[in-house]
Amino acid sequence: MIQAISTLTCLINRIIPEDEFPNAENNGVLVYLARFLGPGKESLRQMIELGCQLTEQESSVMFGQTVAELTDQQLDGLITQIQLGQVRTSWTIDPQQFIEQLIALTADGYYSDPENGGNRDGLSWRMMGFERGQLAPGSHNFANENILQQHIVTWRMVADEYETIVVGAGAGGGIAAGVLAEAGQTVLVIERGHWLPTAALSRDHLRNHRLSRHGHNTGPDLEGNPREVLDGQLVPPHHGAYQNNAMTVGGGTRVYGAQAWRFHPKDFQMASVYGVPE
């Protein structure tokens, strides 16, 4: 976690201050940052930490006070100067990039799914009038899943020989295995990932490998599955440099099909709702 916690807290609480709703700190943003700036985010964490230190340096020159001692108006002015890149001290990082990144992270923590650490009890969603959609009765009764599970075997259950072995149970491997099996071949499909029921894949659209800011829900697990990239940095499975998509039976095709960003009535009424641009 960021060492300059006092400075960080002051900054995020001016980015999202308290009104009739809690400020950033009291809506879990610090918890979100602690999780988000974990393994695989070392360079970003160091940039935020250094930015907080340089902000203290800037505050000392501008006001002769620490960030925690500034009035709200003074702190707003300090943030604005940093955002404009009009700093008075020597910065070893881009001041504008630092503050813009911190603003984005603060908003993410405040408004994203509570499972990510912030947005306690979905408070910011209620503030906006957003309600998470409820699954229709019986929507988890996926009859074909039990049929598929009957064909999943452990290593001890593997036969002595197969005519074809397919490595990887994504869309490509799965279709190839199906075609071969229908042609009469005895086929073994090997998949490193877990079998995940559809209900486990369809709830959180933000936690996936194509939008990996918030981690993932498909595997492999973070513990024991790092990957080292060319610069020597260890990256977690949900990091873009890991080059993972969705390590589970069915692969990314099944995962993103299960999530299925569904259309709403307004999606088909864009012209009447928003007008037609000239």
Secondary structure by P-SEA (a helix, b strand, c coil): cccaaaaaaaaaaaacccccccccccccaaaaaaaaacccaaaaaaaaaaaaaaaaaaaaaacccccccccaaaaaaaaaaaaaccccccccccaaaaaaaaaaaaaaaacccccccccccaaaaaaacccccccccccccccaaaaaaaacccccccccccccccccccaaaaaaaaaaaaaccbbbbbbcccccccccccccccccccccccccccccccccbbbbcccccccccccccccccccccccaaaaaaaaccccccccccccccccccc
